Amino acid sequence: MKKTLFMMLCSMLVWTSCKDGKQGGEAADVVADSLSTTTERAEAAEEETEVSDNVSTIDVEKYWQRFQELYKEGDLDDIHYPLTKYAFIDIDGDGKDEVWVRTENDEDGALFFFDDEEEPQLIITETEGKRLSVAKGWVGNGYPAGGPSYINHYVVLKDSRVEYDFTDFQVYENHEYYLRDTEITEAEAKKIEDEIKRMGEGNAVTPEWQQRASK
């Protein structure tokens, strides 16, 4: 069984914090300003989202068990199949790869960045019904959340770190907007949504998947 919608929303928003610990409208202003900087950077980068050609210094085998653990913690399904393949992708165009991992059937997976201690940190998970869309500087998905509810979820990266986590939770024509677990106003959310659009629409990318070495 799936977890409740409340747990779904909380689970999605647990991984990142609002920039500089700010709340509400102040946080939204900080995000919008930072998004403008990120947009300028993305526009100066290559036209297409960078998908690495298998050249990376990341030893995926070293982190594989941790990938599996974080994926299991972050995904909302009760059944988690083993991750078996991986690809390198530079979402924010800074020259440092993120790692995209998936199950053998390509239905479930997750994206990771590496922190200052070179430890993997979860960016976002995916399932068959929650396919990821990747653009210059952000990754996200949109999916039904039960009944008339719908969720649009965006994670923006900068310098190979999660800059912020934004969610638009819709029920019929009503919307609730969140930066991590802090609700913000429609006007504040509009600034963020406009900047995300400026960064570019989601692009369908075709990573070059590699099978994990058998153990």
Legacy VTK file of the C-alpha trace (Angstrom):
# vtk DataFile Version 3.0
C-alpha trace
ASCII
DATASET POLYDATA
POINTS 215 float
0.000 0.000 0.000
1.105 3.554 -0.607
1.732 5.848 2.291
-0.721 8.685 2.961
-0.638 11.846 0.890
0.591 13.728 3.922
3.569 11.417 4.258
4.174 11.690 0.522
4.520 15.455 0.713
6.663 15.398 3.826
8.909 12.703 2.382
9.513 14.639 -0.791
10.439 17.802 1.024
12.756 16.417 3.686
16.005 16.421 1.749
16.791 20.119 1.395
16.470 23.295 3.425
15.485 26.780 2.400
18.522 28.857 1.508
20.194 30.402 4.583
17.407 29.014 6.792
14.991 31.771 5.798
11.241 31.267 6.013
8.150 32.206 4.015
8.310 35.289 1.825
11.901 36.094 2.716
12.958 32.623 1.613
11.047 32.972 -1.652
12.797 36.249 -2.422
16.178 34.675 -1.755
15.276 31.767 -4.014
14.065 34.007 -6.820
17.254 36.106 -6.668
19.409 32.997 -6.659
17.407 31.523 -9.521
18.222 34.584 -11.614
21.924 33.968 -11.063
21.521 30.288 -11.857
19.577 31.159 -15.012
22.357 33.414 -16.271
24.827 30.651 -15.643
22.671 28.093 -17.440
22.219 30.374 -20.446
25.976 30.692 -20.712
26.408 26.915 -20.655
25.944 24.536 -23.561
22.567 24.499 -25.264
21.723 20.948 -24.197
21.853 19.353 -20.768
25.218 17.670 -20.448
25.172 13.889 -20.363
28.639 12.533 -19.711
30.195 10.010 -22.077
31.163 7.572 -19.314
34.260 9.565 -18.337
34.064 10.263 -14.619
36.214 9.974 -11.520
33.289 8.685 -9.444
33.752 5.110 -8.263
30.115 4.038 -8.271
30.851 0.631 -6.781
32.259 2.278 -3.662
28.911 4.000 -3.047
26.496 1.412 -4.392
25.160 0.201 -1.058
24.615 3.796 0.047
22.788 4.546 -3.220
20.433 1.670 -2.482
19.833 2.805 1.100
19.103 6.425 0.198
16.868 5.412 -2.689
14.878 3.133 -0.373
14.536 5.860 2.244
13.481 8.505 -0.266
11.082 6.516 -2.445
7.462 6.142 -1.336
6.808 2.616 -2.549
6.900 -0.278 -0.095
8.739 -2.549 -2.546
12.228 -1.592 -3.720
14.037 -3.619 -6.337
17.830 -3.640 -6.535
19.499 -0.843 -8.477
21.483 -2.377 -11.312
22.578 0.378 -13.710
23.950 3.896 -13.631
24.750 6.899 -15.789
26.623 10.160 -15.259
24.825 13.444 -15.939
25.907 17.045 -15.333
22.591 18.729 -14.535
23.861 22.221 -13.722
26.684 22.310 -16.266
29.441 22.932 -13.725
31.697 20.149 -14.999
31.003 17.832 -12.060
28.804 14.796 -12.573
25.740 13.726 -10.717
24.889 9.999 -10.726
21.608 8.611 -12.022
20.837 5.037 -10.958
17.995 2.715 -11.978
16.548 -0.747 -11.554
16.911 -3.329 -14.310
13.396 -2.717 -15.673
13.943 1.093 -15.807
10.850 1.720 -13.702
12.514 3.010 -10.529
15.600 5.039 -9.802
17.204 8.045 -8.165
19.605 10.924 -8.747
22.497 11.784 -6.416
25.016 14.559 -5.906
28.121 14.382 -3.727
28.690 16.634 -0.705
31.925 18.215 0.520
32.915 14.925 2.156
32.329 13.158 -1.175
29.349 11.305 0.233
26.270 10.735 -1.978
23.147 12.735 -1.171
19.725 12.107 -2.672
18.349 14.678 -5.095
15.103 13.015 -6.177
13.604 9.581 -6.839
11.605 8.323 -9.812
9.093 5.565 -10.513
7.237 4.474 -13.627
4.505 7.009 -12.903
6.902 9.753 -11.818
9.365 10.074 -14.686
12.051 12.709 -14.330
12.362 15.750 -16.562
15.823 17.304 -16.722
16.647 20.864 -17.809
19.634 23.172 -17.493
19.951 23.506 -13.737
16.936 21.609 -12.477
15.284 18.217 -12.358
11.685 17.491 -11.516
8.529 15.537 -12.100
4.760 15.942 -12.099
2.272 13.245 -11.173
-1.202 12.532 -9.753
-1.285 12.299 -5.978
-4.636 10.619 -5.498
-8.148 11.811 -6.356
-8.121 15.340 -7.784
-4.628 16.065 -6.431
-1.547 16.717 -8.512
2.047 17.482 -7.564
4.736 19.363 -9.488
8.113 18.996 -7.827
11.344 20.787 -8.805
14.843 20.489 -7.383
17.304 23.171 -8.514
21.044 22.450 -8.460
23.936 24.889 -8.350
27.610 23.971 -8.065
26.632 20.303 -7.763
24.532 20.975 -4.682
20.795 21.153 -4.099
20.032 24.858 -4.002
16.353 24.497 -3.100
13.331 22.253 -3.336
10.017 23.654 -4.633
6.626 21.938 -4.731
3.283 22.986 -6.194
0.541 20.869 -4.599
-2.753 21.211 -6.487
-6.265 20.034 -5.582
-8.750 20.968 -8.292
-7.992 24.659 -8.918
-6.489 25.265 -5.493
-2.721 25.356 -5.033
-0.403 25.148 -2.059
3.245 26.033 -2.575
6.225 24.925 -0.523
9.918 25.547 -0.188
10.945 22.374 1.526
8.348 22.216 4.350
7.634 25.971 4.477
4.451 27.120 2.785
4.750 30.265 0.659
2.226 32.511 -1.075
1.063 32.318 -4.681
2.883 35.555 -5.521
6.105 34.220 -4.058
5.682 30.921 -5.906
5.047 32.762 -9.184
8.491 34.384 -8.988
10.106 30.981 -8.552
8.058 29.336 -11.308
8.881 32.136 -13.752
12.583 31.754 -13.101
12.425 27.970 -13.456
10.762 28.466 -16.835
13.481 30.901 -17.834
16.074 28.275 -17.058
14.540 26.086 -19.734
11.820 23.562 -20.263
12.443 19.989 -19.249
14.440 18.092 -21.847
14.217 14.401 -22.579
17.747 13.118 -22.078
19.073 9.716 -23.028
21.866 8.797 -20.638
24.272 6.068 -21.626
23.433 3.443 -19.043
26.102 1.139 -17.705
25.481 -2.088 -15.836
26.883 -2.368 -12.365
29.709 -4.890 -12.173
28.426 -8.206 -10.825
29.480 -9.078 -7.282
LINES 1 216
215 0 1 2 3 4 5 6 7 8 9 10 11 12 13 14 15 16 17 18 19 20 21 22 23 24 25 26 27 28 29 30 31 32 33 34 35 36 37 38 39 40 41 42 43 44 45 46 47 48 49 50 51 52 53 54 55 56 57 58 59 60 61 62 63 64 65 66 67 68 69 70 71 72 73 74 75 76 77 78 79 80 81 82 83 84 85 86 87 88 89 90 91 92 93 94 95 96 97 98 99 100 101 102 103 104 105 106 107 108 109 110 111 112 113 114 115 116 117 118 119 120 121 122 123 124 125 126 127 128 129 130 131 132 133 134 135 136 137 138 139 140 141 142 143 144 145 146 147 148 149 150 151 152 153 154 155 156 157 158 159 160 161 162 163 164 165 166 167 168 169 170 171 172 173 174 175 176 177 178 179 180 181 182 183 184 185 186 187 188 189 190 191 192 193 194 195 196 197 198 199 200 201 202 203 204 205 206 207 208 209 210 211 212 213 214
